[in-house]
């Protein structure tokens, strides 16, 4: 692909803080019109990378281009900043202004901007138009943040941890909005520590860990490459049934997960053969589930660590036992 077909081009980017390499020689390209996810735990270098190509921070070394414009050139950077709309991780706006007043306020920072009423409709905020920002739920506040990021009708929308702290319903509503933005021709650069978010939304994913990119690909490519085998889960109603299933299927190499279910590698027997064996032996079970690997399995394979929630909306990586 030619340079004109990329929204972002980052080559050998390094950002040092003293002796710490917050971003350690990373390279990737984001195609125009795609959703690209930079996936990794807090402290992996995601926000630093975003802030560098937005011109907020300076790179220690490396080349960065946005729509073929050079981030290191002041004249180009001013043009770049007009082409980008950003929802920062720590988003805030005027608490005592209403939704539409906030949009009008941010719009006046540009020579031209989209009608606030159009953005309110796009983000499904019609019934909150005159609600003060401080009175909105977390999900609605993030939706207003996305509306503000779109006020200058940017070609590139940068969403830094857009669903952090949201409940599952609000998160899925945000995902629907992000998909709609892509359908309208926007390029979306998304940072996230939510595996499912990247798997559901992204056309391509770059997994970043301790400042380095481990690999880049579509979710399917990464899962096929690193995710390991499919699993068959046999769920039992009591310990006696569980012991019987374990004994019957021991030759298939089962193990028990944290819920006490029996987990079998799909390579050792298809789900139909497992069902046949259990039925033949008249062993009771409540459910049999076929489970494909996910990006969580990919992350574990690439880094040797898993992502765990701290309970305050933060996610950290921890060594796998």
Buried (B, 14 or more C-beta within 10 A) or exposed (E): EEEEEBBBBBEEBBBBEEEEBBBBBBBBBBBBBBBBBBBBBBBBBBBBBBBBBBBEBEBBEBBBBBBEBBBEEEEBBEEBBBBBBBBBBEBEBEEEBBBBBBBBBBBEEEEEBBEBEEBBEBBBBEEBBEBBBEEBEBBBBBBBBBBBBBBBBBBBBBBBBBBBBBEEEBBBBBBEBBBEBBEEEBBBBBBBBBBBBBBBBBBBBBBBBBBBBBBBBEBEBBBEEBBBEBBBBBBBEEEEBBEBBBEBBEEBEBEEEEEEBBBBBBEBBEBEEBBEBBEEEEBEBEEBEEEEBBBBBBBBBBBEBBBEEEEEBBBBBEEEE
